[in-house]
Amino acid sequence: MPLTLAKPGENVTIRRIAGKDEVRAHLAELGFVADTVVTVVSALAGNLIVQVKDSRVALDATLANRIFI
């Protein structure tokens, strides 16, 4: 299921990243790679703030829908 369906406060593991090579490379630079545990900090209208490793990243709904957990 896409990351947008995770609830705030939930720890989830990334299973795969969908999309074009440029999008996957951009997300990988931000720390979103397979088998990484991320925490959803907050969600509003599909847009997310996610804690990945030691940083928080804001994702719009389009990017969050490309990350599968």
CHARMM-style PDB file with segment names, atoms N, HN, CA, C and O in Angstrom:
ATOM      1  N   MET     1       0.846  -1.183   0.000  1.00  0.00      PROA
ATOM      2  CA  MET     1       0.000   0.000   0.000  1.00  0.00      PROA
ATOM      3  C   MET     1       0.888   1.241   0.000  1.00  0.00      PROA
ATOM      4  O   MET     1       2.024   1.186   0.470  1.00  0.00      PROA
ATOM      5  N   PRO     2       0.387   2.349  -0.517  1.00  0.00      PROA
ATOM      6  CA  PRO     2       1.205   3.572  -0.564  1.00  0.00      PROA
ATOM      7  C   PRO     2       1.376   4.196   0.812  1.00  0.00      PROA
ATOM      8  O   PRO     2       0.573   3.972   1.718  1.00  0.00      PROA
ATOM      9  N   LEU     3       2.423   4.972   0.951  1.00  0.00      PROA
ATOM     10  HN  LEU     3       3.076   5.154   0.215  1.00  0.00      PROA
ATOM     11  CA  LEU     3       2.754   5.626   2.218  1.00  0.00      PROA
ATOM     12  C   LEU     3       1.642   6.559   2.687  1.00  0.00      PROA
ATOM     13  O   LEU     3       1.510   6.796   3.887  1.00  0.00      PROA
ATOM     14  N   THR     4       0.849   7.087   1.778  1.00  0.00      PROA
ATOM     15  HN  THR     4       0.955   6.895   0.803  1.00  0.00      PROA
ATOM     16  CA  THR     4      -0.228   8.013   2.165  1.00  0.00      PROA
ATOM     17  C   THR     4      -1.279   7.345   3.043  1.00  0.00      PROA
ATOM     18  O   THR     4      -2.042   8.043   3.712  1.00  0.00      PROA
ATOM     19  N   LEU     5      -1.344   6.019   3.063  1.00  0.00      PROA
ATOM     20  HN  LEU     5      -0.724   5.452   2.520  1.00  0.00      PROA
ATOM     21  CA  LEU     5      -2.326   5.317   3.880  1.00  0.00      PROA
ATOM     22  C   LEU     5      -1.839   5.030   5.299  1.00  0.00      PROA
ATOM     23  O   LEU     5      -2.601   4.521   6.121  1.00  0.00      PROA
ATOM     24  N   ALA     6      -0.581   5.351   5.595  1.00  0.00      PROA
ATOM     25  HN  ALA     6       0.038   5.765   4.928  1.00  0.00      PROA
ATOM     26  CA  ALA     6      -0.056   5.150   6.944  1.00  0.00      PROA
ATOM     27  C   ALA     6      -0.604   6.240   7.864  1.00  0.00      PROA
ATOM     28  O   ALA     6      -0.814   7.378   7.444  1.00  0.00      PROA
ATOM     29  N   LYS     7      -0.828   5.874   9.118  1.00  0.00      PROA
ATOM     30  HN  LYS     7      -0.657   4.950   9.460  1.00  0.00      PROA
ATOM     31  CA  LYS     7      -1.367   6.815  10.095  1.00  0.00      PROA
ATOM     32  C   LYS     7      -0.222   7.555  10.804  1.00  0.00      PROA
ATOM     33  O   LYS     7       0.869   7.004  10.954  1.00  0.00      PROA
ATOM     34  N   PRO     8      -0.465   8.792  11.237  1.00  0.00      PROA
ATOM     35  CA  PRO     8       0.553   9.528  11.996  1.00  0.00      PROA
ATOM     36  C   PRO     8       0.987   8.761  13.238  1.00  0.00      PROA
ATOM     37  O   PRO     8       0.162   8.200  13.959  1.00  0.00      PROA
ATOM     38  N   GLY     9       2.297   8.747  13.475  1.00  0.00      PROA
ATOM     39  HN  GLY     9       2.967   9.203  12.889  1.00  0.00      PROA
ATOM     40  CA  GLY     9       2.857   8.036  14.608  1.00  0.00      PROA
ATOM     41  C   GLY     9       3.219   6.592  14.297  1.00  0.00      PROA
ATOM     42  O   GLY     9       3.832   5.913  15.121  1.00  0.00      PROA
ATOM     43  N   GLU    10       2.849   6.123  13.127  1.00  0.00      PROA
ATOM     44  HN  GLU    10       2.351   6.674  12.457  1.00  0.00      PROA
ATOM     45  CA  GLU    10       3.087   4.730  12.753  1.00  0.00      PROA
ATOM     46  C   GLU    10       4.479   4.559  12.146  1.00  0.00      PROA
ATOM     47  O   GLU    10       4.895   5.354  11.302  1.00  0.00      PROA
ATOM     48  N   ASN    11       5.194   3.522  12.576  1.00  0.00      PROA
ATOM     49  HN  ASN    11       4.855   2.876  13.261  1.00  0.00      PROA
ATOM     50  CA  ASN    11       6.472   3.159  11.972  1.00  0.00      PROA
ATOM     51  C   ASN    11       6.200   2.143  10.877  1.00  0.00      PROA
ATOM     52  O   ASN    11       5.546   1.127  11.113  1.00  0.00      PROA
ATOM     53  N   VAL    12       6.699   2.416   9.684  1.00  0.00      PROA
ATOM     54  HN  VAL    12       7.231   3.241   9.493  1.00  0.00      PROA
ATOM     55  CA  VAL    12       6.485   1.511   8.554  1.00  0.00      PROA
ATOM     56  C   VAL    12       7.813   1.265   7.849  1.00  0.00      PROA
ATOM     57  O   VAL    12       8.746   2.058   7.966  1.00  0.00      PROA
ATOM     58  N   THR    13       7.886   0.167   7.122  1.00  0.00      PROA
ATOM     59  HN  THR    13       7.127  -0.477   7.027  1.00  0.00      PROA
ATOM     60  CA  THR    13       9.085  -0.181   6.370  1.00  0.00      PROA
ATOM     61  C   THR    13       8.806  -0.013   4.889  1.00  0.00      PROA
ATOM     62  O   THR    13       7.794  -0.499   4.384  1.00  0.00      PROA
ATOM     63  N   ILE    14       9.697   0.670   4.194  1.00  0.00      PROA
ATOM     64  HN  ILE    14      10.519   1.065   4.604  1.00  0.00      PROA
ATOM     65  CA  ILE    14       9.549   0.872   2.752  1.00  0.00      PROA
ATOM     66  C   ILE    14       9.834  -0.449   2.045  1.00  0.00      PROA
ATOM     67  O   ILE    14      10.857  -1.085   2.298  1.00  0.00      PROA
ATOM     68  N   ARG    15       8.939  -0.855   1.168  1.00  0.00      PROA
ATOM     69  HN  ARG    15       8.108  -0.339   0.962  1.00  0.00      PROA
ATOM     70  CA  ARG    15       9.112  -2.095   0.409  1.00  0.00      PROA
ATOM     71  C   ARG    15       9.640  -1.827  -1.003  1.00  0.00      PROA
ATOM     72  O   ARG    15      10.503  -2.552  -1.498  1.00  0.00      PROA
ATOM     73  N   ARG    16       9.113  -0.777  -1.647  1.00  0.00      PROA
ATOM     74  HN  ARG    16       8.412  -0.188  -1.246  1.00  0.00      PROA
ATOM     75  CA  ARG    16       9.622  -0.428  -2.976  1.00  0.00      PROA
ATOM     76  C   ARG    16       9.245   1.006  -3.309  1.00  0.00      PROA
ATOM     77  O   ARG    16       8.347   1.594  -2.705  1.00  0.00      PROA
ATOM     78  N   ILE    17       9.959   1.553  -4.292  1.00  0.00      PROA
ATOM     79  HN  ILE    17      10.687   1.075  -4.782  1.00  0.00      PROA
ATOM     80  CA  ILE    17       9.715   2.905  -4.783  1.00  0.00      PROA
ATOM     81  C   ILE    17       9.330   2.787  -6.253  1.00  0.00      PROA
ATOM     82  O   ILE    17      10.050   2.171  -7.038  1.00  0.00      PROA
ATOM     83  N   ALA    18       8.214   3.367  -6.618  1.00  0.00      PROA
ATOM     84  HN  ALA    18       7.629   3.868  -5.979  1.00  0.00      PROA
ATOM     85  CA  ALA    18       7.751   3.335  -8.004  1.00  0.00      PROA
ATOM     86  C   ALA    18       8.069   4.668  -8.675  1.00  0.00      PROA
ATOM     87  O   ALA    18       8.369   5.656  -8.005  1.00  0.00      PROA
ATOM     88  N   GLY    19       8.000   4.684  -9.991  1.00  0.00      PROA
ATOM     89  HN  GLY    19       7.756   3.881 -10.535  1.00  0.00      PROA
ATOM     90  CA  GLY    19       8.195   5.925 -10.735  1.00  0.00      PROA
ATOM     91  C   GLY    19       9.393   5.871 -11.648  1.00  0.00      PROA
ATOM     92  O   GLY    19      10.078   4.854 -11.758  1.00  0.00      PROA
ATOM     93  N   LYS    20       9.631   6.995 -12.304  1.00  0.00      PROA
ATOM     94  HN  LYS    20       9.075   7.821 -12.215  1.00  0.00      PROA
ATOM     95  CA  LYS    20      10.763   7.102 -13.229  1.00  0.00      PROA
ATOM     96  C   LYS    20      12.078   7.086 -12.467  1.00  0.00      PROA
ATOM     97  O   LYS    20      12.114   7.300 -11.256  1.00  0.00      PROA
ATOM     98  N   ASP    21      13.147   6.830 -13.190  1.00  0.00      PROA
ATOM     99  HN  ASP    21      13.117   6.656 -14.175  1.00  0.00      PROA
ATOM    100  CA  ASP    21      14.472   6.759 -12.577  1.00  0.00      PROA
ATOM    101  C   ASP    21      14.839   8.044 -11.844  1.00  0.00      PROA
ATOM    102  O   ASP    21      15.451   7.995 -10.777  1.00  0.00      PROA
ATOM    103  N   GLU    22      14.467   9.200 -12.410  1.00  0.00      PROA
ATOM    104  HN  GLU    22      13.970   9.240 -13.277  1.00  0.00      PROA
ATOM    105  CA  GLU    22      14.807  10.475 -11.780  1.00  0.00      PROA
ATOM    106  C   GLU    22      14.098  10.620 -10.437  1.00  0.00      PROA
ATOM    107  O   GLU    22      14.683  11.103  -9.468  1.00  0.00      PROA
ATOM    108  N   VAL    23      12.842  10.201 -10.385  1.00  0.00      PROA
ATOM    109  HN  VAL    23      12.367   9.809 -11.172  1.00  0.00      PROA
ATOM    110  CA  VAL    23      12.066  10.303  -9.147  1.00  0.00      PROA
ATOM    111  C   VAL    23      12.640   9.364  -8.097  1.00  0.00      PROA
ATOM    112  O   VAL    23      12.801   9.751  -6.940  1.00  0.00      PROA
ATOM    113  N   ARG    24      12.948   8.143  -8.486  1.00  0.00      PROA
ATOM    114  HN  ARG    24      12.817   7.828  -9.426  1.00  0.00      PROA
ATOM    115  CA  ARG    24      13.507   7.169  -7.547  1.00  0.00      PROA
ATOM    116  C   ARG    24      14.873   7.632  -7.043  1.00  0.00      PROA
ATOM    117  O   ARG    24      15.194   7.453  -5.868  1.00  0.00      PROA
ATOM    118  N   ALA    25      15.675   8.224  -7.924  1.00  0.00      PROA
ATOM    119  HN  ALA    25      15.414   8.369  -8.878  1.00  0.00      PROA
ATOM    120  CA  ALA    25      16.989   8.721  -7.507  1.00  0.00      PROA
ATOM    121  C   ALA    25      16.834   9.888  -6.522  1.00  0.00      PROA
ATOM    122  O   ALA    25      17.571   9.971  -5.540  1.00  0.00      PROA
ATOM    123  N   HSD    26      15.885  10.780  -6.781  1.00  0.00      PROA
ATOM    124  HN  HSD    26      15.286  10.712  -7.579  1.00  0.00      PROA
ATOM    125  CA  HSD    26      15.648  11.912  -5.885  1.00  0.00      PROA
ATOM    126  C   HSD    26      15.219  11.416  -4.503  1.00  0.00      PROA
ATOM    127  O   HSD    26      15.724  11.901  -3.490  1.00  0.00      PROA
ATOM    128  N   LEU    27      14.298  10.462  -4.453  1.00  0.00      PROA
ATOM    129  HN  LEU    27      13.888  10.068  -5.276  1.00  0.00      PROA
ATOM    130  CA  LEU    27      13.849   9.926  -3.174  1.00  0.00      PROA
ATOM    131  C   LEU    27      14.974   9.182  -2.456  1.00  0.00      PROA
ATOM    132  O   LEU    27      15.060   9.225  -1.229  1.00  0.00      PROA
ATOM    133  N   ALA    28      15.830   8.505  -3.208  1.00  0.00      PROA
ATOM    134  HN  ALA    28      15.760   8.471  -4.205  1.00  0.00      PROA
ATOM    135  CA  ALA    28      16.965   7.800  -2.607  1.00  0.00      PROA
ATOM    136  C   ALA    28      17.930   8.798  -1.964  1.00  0.00      PROA
ATOM    137  O   ALA    28      18.494   8.516  -0.907  1.00  0.00      PROA
ATOM    138  N   GLU    29      18.125   9.968  -2.595  1.00  0.00      PROA
ATOM    139  HN  GLU    29      17.666  10.197  -3.454  1.00  0.00      PROA
ATOM    140  CA  GLU    29      18.986  11.001  -2.025  1.00  0.00      PROA
ATOM    141  C   GLU    29      18.427  11.528  -0.703  1.00  0.00      PROA
ATOM    142  O   GLU    29      19.180  11.948   0.175  1.00  0.00      PROA
ATOM    143  N   LEU    30      17.105  11.502  -0.573  1.00  0.00      PROA
ATOM    144  HN  LEU    30      16.494  11.160  -1.287  1.00  0.00      PROA
ATOM    145  CA  LEU    30      16.464  11.962   0.657  1.00  0.00      PROA
ATOM    146  C   LEU    30      16.453  10.877   1.737  1.00  0.00      PROA
ATOM    147  O   LEU    30      16.102  11.148   2.886  1.00  0.00      PROA
ATOM    148  N   GLY    31      16.838   9.644   1.367  1.00  0.00      PROA
ATOM    149  HN  GLY    31      17.123   9.424   0.434  1.00  0.00      PROA
ATOM    150  CA  GLY    31      16.893   8.558   2.344  1.00  0.00      PROA
ATOM    151  C   GLY    31      15.804   7.522   2.192  1.00  0.00      PROA
ATOM    152  O   GLY    31      15.732   6.581   2.982  1.00  0.00      PROA
ATOM    153  N   PHE    32      14.950   7.677   1.184  1.00  0.00      PROA
ATOM    154  HN  PHE    32      15.009   8.442   0.542  1.00  0.00      PROA
ATOM    155  CA  PHE    32      13.868   6.726   0.964  1.00  0.00      PROA
ATOM    156  C   PHE    32      14.343   5.599   0.060  1.00  0.00      PROA
ATOM    157  O   PHE    32      14.288   5.706  -1.165  1.00  0.00      PROA
ATOM    158  N   VAL    33      14.810   4.516   0.677  1.00  0.00      PROA
ATOM    159  HN  VAL    33      14.854   4.429   1.672  1.00  0.00      PROA
ATOM    160  CA  VAL    33      15.259   3.333  -0.046  1.00  0.00      PROA
ATOM    161  C   VAL    33      14.563   2.117   0.573  1.00  0.00      PROA
ATOM    162  O   VAL    33      14.062   2.185   1.695  1.00  0.00      PROA
ATOM    163  N   ALA    34      14.539   1.018  -0.160  1.00  0.00      PROA
ATOM    164  HN  ALA    34      14.946   0.962  -1.072  1.00  0.00      PROA
ATOM    165  CA  ALA    34      13.865  -0.190   0.305  1.00  0.00      PROA
ATOM    166  C   ALA    34      14.459  -0.665   1.628  1.00  0.00      PROA
ATOM    167  O   ALA    34      15.656  -0.518   1.874  1.00  0.00      PROA
ATOM    168  N   ASP    35      13.614  -1.229   2.466  1.00  0.00      PROA
ATOM    169  HN  ASP    35      12.641  -1.348   2.266  1.00  0.00      PROA
ATOM    170  CA  ASP    35      13.964  -1.784   3.786  1.00  0.00      PROA
ATOM    171  C   ASP    35      14.361  -0.733   4.809  1.00  0.00      PROA
ATOM    172  O   ASP    35      14.986  -1.061   5.817  1.00  0.00      PROA
ATOM    173  N   THR    36      14.009   0.527   4.568  1.00  0.00      PROA
ATOM    174  HN  THR    36      13.501   0.793   3.749  1.00  0.00      PROA
ATOM    175  CA  THR    36      14.249   1.591   5.537  1.00  0.00      PROA
ATOM    176  C   THR    36      12.979   1.807   6.349  1.00  0.00      PROA
ATOM    177  O   THR    36      11.880   1.833   5.796  1.00  0.00      PROA
ATOM    178  N   VAL    37      13.130   1.960   7.659  1.00  0.00      PROA
ATOM    179  HN  VAL    37      14.022   1.939   8.108  1.00  0.00      PROA
ATOM    180  CA  VAL    37      11.981   2.233   8.523  1.00  0.00      PROA
ATOM    181  C   VAL    37      11.783   3.740   8.600  1.00  0.00      PROA
ATOM    182  O   VAL    37      12.722   4.484   8.883  1.00  0.00      PROA
ATOM    183  N   VAL    38      10.555   4.184   8.345  1.00  0.00      PROA
ATOM    184  HN  VAL    38       9.793   3.579   8.115  1.00  0.00      PROA
ATOM    185  CA  VAL    38      10.216   5.607   8.434  1.00  0.00      PROA
ATOM    186  C   VAL    38       9.035   5.764   9.384  1.00  0.00      PROA
ATOM    187  O   VAL    38       8.263   4.829   9.599  1.00  0.00      PROA
ATOM    188  N   THR    39       8.908   6.958   9.947  1.00  0.00      PROA
ATOM    189  HN  THR    39       9.535   7.717   9.773  1.00  0.00      PROA
ATOM    190  CA  THR    39       7.805   7.270  10.850  1.00  0.00      PROA
ATOM    191  C   THR    39       7.012   8.424  10.264  1.00  0.00      PROA
ATOM    192  O   THR    39       7.580   9.454   9.903  1.00  0.00      PROA
ATOM    193  N   VAL    40       5.708   8.254  10.169  1.00  0.00      PROA
ATOM    194  HN  VAL    40       5.247   7.416  10.463  1.00  0.00      PROA
ATOM    195  CA  VAL    40       4.841   9.334   9.704  1.00  0.00      PROA
ATOM    196  C   VAL    40       4.610  10.272  10.881  1.00  0.00      PROA
ATOM    197  O   VAL    40       4.031   9.876  11.892  1.00  0.00      PROA
ATOM    198  N   VAL    41       5.062  11.512  10.749  1.00  0.00      PROA
ATOM    199  HN  VAL    41       5.533  11.834   9.927  1.00  0.00      PROA
ATOM    200  CA  VAL    41       4.925  12.491  11.822  1.00  0.00      PROA
ATOM    201  C   VAL    41       3.546  13.138  11.766  1.00  0.00      PROA
ATOM    202  O   VAL    41       2.860  13.234  12.783  1.00  0.00      PROA
ATOM    203  N   SER    42       3.142  13.580  10.578  1.00  0.00      PROA
ATOM    204  HN  SER    42       3.699  13.502   9.751  1.00  0.00      PROA
ATOM    205  CA  SER    42       1.805  14.154  10.422  1.00  0.00      PROA
ATOM    206  C   SER    42       1.339  13.981   8.985  1.00  0.00      PROA
ATOM    207  O   SER    42       2.134  13.824   8.059  1.00  0.00      PROA
ATOM    208  N   ALA    43       0.018  14.016   8.835  1.00  0.00      PROA
ATOM    209  HN  ALA    43      -0.628  14.144   9.587  1.00  0.00      PROA
ATOM    210  CA  ALA    43      -0.590  13.870   7.508  1.00  0.00      PROA
ATOM    211  C   ALA    43      -1.732  14.869   7.395  1.00  0.00      PROA
ATOM    212  O   ALA    43      -2.541  15.015   8.311  1.00  0.00      PROA
ATOM    213  N   LEU    44      -1.787  15.553   6.255  1.00  0.00      PROA
ATOM    214  HN  LEU    44      -1.130  15.434   5.510  1.00  0.00      PROA
ATOM    215  CA  LEU    44      -2.853  16.507   6.014  1.00  0.00      PROA
ATOM    216  C   LEU    44      -3.173  16.509   4.526  1.00  0.00      PROA
ATOM    217  O   LEU    44      -2.348  16.920   3.710  1.00  0.00      PROA
ATOM    218  N   ALA    45      -4.357  16.054   4.176  1.00  0.00      PROA
ATOM    219  HN  ALA    45      -5.027  15.720   4.839  1.00  0.00      PROA
ATOM    220  CA  ALA    45      -4.825  16.016   2.787  1.00  0.00      PROA
ATOM    221  C   ALA    45      -3.888  15.229   1.878  1.00  0.00      PROA
ATOM    222  O   ALA    45      -3.686  15.598   0.721  1.00  0.00      PROA
ATOM    223  N   GLY    46      -3.320  14.157   2.396  1.00  0.00      PROA
ATOM    224  HN  GLY    46      -3.484  13.857   3.336  1.00  0.00      PROA
ATOM    225  CA  GLY    46      -2.423  13.329   1.593  1.00  0.00      PROA
ATOM    226  C   GLY    46      -0.978  13.768   1.631  1.00  0.00      PROA
ATOM    227  O   GLY    46      -0.091  12.996   1.268  1.00  0.00      PROA
ATOM    228  N   ASN    47      -0.720  14.984   2.061  1.00  0.00      PROA
ATOM    229  HN  ASN    47      -1.441  15.611   2.357  1.00  0.00      PROA
ATOM    230  CA  ASN    47       0.649  15.463   2.207  1.00  0.00      PROA
ATOM    231  C   ASN    47       1.186  14.998   3.552  1.00  0.00      PROA
ATOM    232  O   ASN    47       0.466  15.009   4.551  1.00  0.00      PROA
ATOM    233  N   LEU    48       2.456  14.588   3.577  1.00  0.00      PROA
ATOM    234  HN  LEU    48       3.040  14.580   2.765  1.00  0.00      PROA
ATOM    235  CA  LEU    48       3.010  13.977   4.771  1.00  0.00      PROA
ATOM    236  C   LEU    48       4.277  14.670   5.241  1.00  0.00      PROA
ATOM    237  O   LEU    48       5.023  15.238   4.444  1.00  0.00      PROA
ATOM    238  N   ILE    49       4.505  14.616   6.531  1.00  0.00      PROA
ATOM    239  HN  ILE    49       3.898  14.155   7.178  1.00  0.00      PROA
ATOM    240  CA  ILE    49       5.817  14.909   7.099  1.00  0.00      PROA
ATOM    241  C   ILE    49       6.294  13.588   7.669  1.00  0.00      PROA
ATOM    242  O   ILE    49       5.626  12.980   8.506  1.00  0.00      PROA
ATOM    243  N   VAL    50       7.465  13.147   7.205  1.00  0.00      PROA
ATOM    244  HN  VAL    50       8.007  13.641   6.525  1.00  0.00      PROA
ATOM    245  CA  VAL    50       7.962  11.818   7.528  1.00  0.00      PROA
ATOM    246  C   VAL    50       9.342  11.936   8.143  1.00  0.00      PROA
ATOM    247  O   VAL    50      10.172  12.710   7.666  1.00  0.00      PROA
ATOM    248  N   GLN    51       9.596  11.174   9.200  1.00  0.00      PROA
ATOM    249  HN  GLN    51       8.922  10.545   9.587  1.00  0.00      PROA
ATOM    250  CA  GLN    51      10.929  11.090   9.792  1.00  0.00      PROA
ATOM    251  C   GLN    51      11.627   9.902   9.147  1.00  0.00      PROA
ATOM    252  O   GLN    51      11.179   8.763   9.273  1.00  0.00      PROA
ATOM    253  N   VAL    52      12.724  10.178   8.458  1.00  0.00      PROA
ATOM    254  HN  VAL    52      13.088  11.103   8.356  1.00  0.00      PROA
ATOM    255  CA  VAL    52      13.533   9.125   7.846  1.00  0.00      PROA
ATOM    256  C   VAL    52      14.957   9.328   8.327  1.00  0.00      PROA
ATOM    257  O   VAL    52      15.542  10.398   8.156  1.00  0.00      PROA
ATOM    258  N   LYS    53      15.503   8.289   8.929  1.00  0.00      PROA
ATOM    259  HN  LYS    53      15.028   7.420   9.068  1.00  0.00      PROA
ATOM    260  CA  LYS    53      16.816   8.358   9.576  1.00  0.00      PROA
ATOM    261  C   LYS    53      16.785   9.476  10.607  1.00  0.00      PROA
ATOM    262  O   LYS    53      15.951   9.419  11.511  1.00  0.00      PROA
ATOM    263  N   ASP    54      17.636  10.484  10.528  1.00  0.00      PROA
ATOM    264  HN  ASP    54      18.313  10.530   9.794  1.00  0.00      PROA
ATOM    265  CA  ASP    54      17.660  11.538  11.543  1.00  0.00      PROA
ATOM    266  C   ASP    54      17.088  12.858  11.050  1.00  0.00      PROA
ATOM    267  O   ASP    54      17.388  13.906  11.621  1.00  0.00      PROA
ATOM    268  N   SER    55      16.273  12.831  10.006  1.00  0.00      PROA
ATOM    269  HN  SER    55      16.030  11.980   9.542  1.00  0.00      PROA
ATOM    270  CA  SER    55      15.720  14.084   9.501  1.00  0.00      PROA
ATOM    271  C   SER    55      14.245  13.932   9.177  1.00  0.00      PROA
ATOM    272  O   SER    55      13.738  12.827   8.983  1.00  0.00      PROA
ATOM    273  N   ARG    56      13.578  15.063   9.125  1.00  0.00      PROA
ATOM    274  HN  ARG    56      13.991  15.961   9.283  1.00  0.00      PROA
ATOM    275  CA  ARG    56      12.168  15.089   8.752  1.00  0.00      PROA
ATOM    276  C   ARG    56      12.055  15.666   7.347  1.00  0.00      PROA
ATOM    277  O   ARG    56      12.710  16.648   6.998  1.00  0.00      PROA
ATOM    278  N   VAL    57      11.203  15.024   6.551  1.00  0.00      PROA
ATOM    279  HN  VAL    57      10.670  14.226   6.834  1.00  0.00      PROA
ATOM    280  CA  VAL    57      11.033  15.417   5.159  1.00  0.00      PROA
ATOM    281  C   VAL    57       9.548  15.599   4.887  1.00  0.00      PROA
ATOM    282  O   VAL    57       8.734  14.772   5.298  1.00  0.00      PROA
ATOM    283  N   ALA    58       9.190  16.678   4.195  1.00  0.00      PROA
ATOM    284  HN  ALA    58       9.851  17.349   3.861  1.00  0.00      PROA
ATOM    285  CA  ALA    58       7.813  16.900   3.770  1.00  0.00      PROA
ATOM    286  C   ALA    58       7.644  16.352   2.358  1.00  0.00      PROA
ATOM    287  O   ALA    58       8.445  16.638   1.468  1.00  0.00      PROA
ATOM    288  N   LEU    59       6.592  15.561   2.166  1.00  0.00      PROA
ATOM    289  HN  LEU    59       5.941  15.329   2.889  1.00  0.00      PROA
ATOM    290  CA  LEU    59       6.305  14.976   0.858  1.00  0.00      PROA
ATOM    291  C   LEU    59       4.897  15.357   0.441  1.00  0.00      PROA
ATOM    292  O   LEU    59       3.967  15.303   1.245  1.00  0.00      PROA
ATOM    293  N   ASP    60       4.741  15.744  -0.824  1.00  0.00      PROA
ATOM    294  HN  ASP    60       5.496  15.788  -1.477  1.00  0.00      PROA
ATOM    295  CA  ASP    60       3.391  15.958  -1.310  1.00  0.00      PROA
ATOM    296  C   ASP    60       2.759  14.605  -1.622  1.00  0.00      PROA
ATOM    297  O   ASP    60       3.448  13.585  -1.648  1.00  0.00      PROA
ATOM    298  N   ALA    61       1.466  14.598  -1.854  1.00  0.00      PROA
ATOM    299  HN  ALA    61       0.906  15.427  -1.832  1.00  0.00      PROA
ATOM    300  CA  ALA    61       0.736  13.347  -2.054  1.00  0.00      PROA
ATOM    301  C   ALA    61       1.243  12.575  -3.262  1.00  0.00      PROA
ATOM    302  O   ALA    61       1.245  11.345  -3.245  1.00  0.00      PROA
ATOM    303  N   THR    62       1.676  13.276  -4.321  1.00  0.00      PROA
ATOM    304  HN  THR    62       1.674  14.276  -4.336  1.00  0.00      PROA
ATOM    305  CA  THR    62       2.157  12.600  -5.514  1.00  0.00      PROA
ATOM    306  C   THR    62       3.401  11.772  -5.221  1.00  0.00      PROA
ATOM    307  O   THR    62       3.481  10.614  -5.630  1.00  0.00      PROA
ATOM    308  N   LEU    63       4.365  12.346  -4.524  1.00  0.00      PROA
ATOM    309  HN  LEU    63       4.300  13.287  -4.192  1.00  0.00      PROA
ATOM    310  CA  LEU    63       5.577  11.592  -4.177  1.00  0.00      PROA
ATOM    311  C   LEU    63       5.289  10.505  -3.159  1.00  0.00      PROA
ATOM    312  O   LEU    63       5.820   9.399  -3.263  1.00  0.00      PROA
ATOM    313  N   ALA    64       4.457  10.806  -2.181  1.00  0.00      PROA
ATOM    314  HN  ALA    64       4.025  11.704  -2.097  1.00  0.00      PROA
ATOM    315  CA  ALA    64       4.136   9.810  -1.147  1.00  0.00      PROA
ATOM    316  C   ALA    64       3.435   8.595  -1.733  1.00  0.00      PROA
ATOM    317  O   ALA    64       3.593   7.485  -1.227  1.00  0.00      PROA
ATOM    318  N   ASN    65       2.663   8.794  -2.795  1.00  0.00      PROA
ATOM    319  HN  ASN    65       2.535   9.697  -3.207  1.00  0.00      PROA
ATOM    320  CA  ASN    65       1.974   7.666  -3.428  1.00  0.00      PROA
ATOM    321  C   ASN    65       2.925   6.771  -4.198  1.00  0.00      PROA
ATOM    322  O   ASN    65       2.537   5.663  -4.569  1.00  0.00      PROA
ATOM    323  N   ARG    66       4.137   7.193  -4.451  1.00  0.00      PROA
ATOM    324  HN  ARG    66       4.453   8.092  -4.150  1.00  0.00      PROA
ATOM    325  CA  ARG    66       5.122   6.377  -5.160  1.00  0.00      PROA
ATOM    326  C   ARG    66       5.940   5.509  -4.198  1.00  0.00      PROA
ATOM    327  O   ARG    66       6.695   4.640  -4.634  1.00  0.00      PROA
ATOM    328  N   ILE    67       5.790   5.741  -2.903  1.00  0.00      PROA
ATOM    329  HN  ILE    67       5.176   6.446  -2.548  1.00  0.00      PROA
ATOM    330  CA  ILE    67       6.519   4.967  -1.895  1.00  0.00      PROA
ATOM    331  C   ILE    67       5.565   3.911  -1.338  1.00  0.00      PROA
ATOM    332  O   ILE    67       4.534   4.247  -0.756  1.00  0.00      PROA
ATOM    333  N   PHE    68       5.908   2.649  -1.516  1.00  0.00      PROA
ATOM    334  HN  PHE    68       6.746   2.376  -1.989  1.00  0.00      PROA
ATOM    335  CA  PHE    68       5.054   1.557  -1.066  1.00  0.00      PROA
ATOM    336  C   PHE    68       5.617   0.907   0.191  1.00  0.00      PROA
ATOM    337  O   PHE    68       6.818   0.666   0.310  1.00  0.00      PROA
ATOM    338  N   ILE    69       4.710   0.629   1.124  1.00  0.00      PROA
ATOM    339  HN  ILE    69       3.734   0.824   1.027  1.00  0.00      PROA
ATOM    340  CA  ILE    69       5.098   0.056   2.417  1.00  0.00      PROA
ATOM    341  C   ILE    69       4.503  -1.326   2.579  1.00  0.00      PROA
ATOM    342  OT1 ILE    69       4.715  -1.974   3.604  1.00  0.00      PROA
TER     343      ILE     69
END
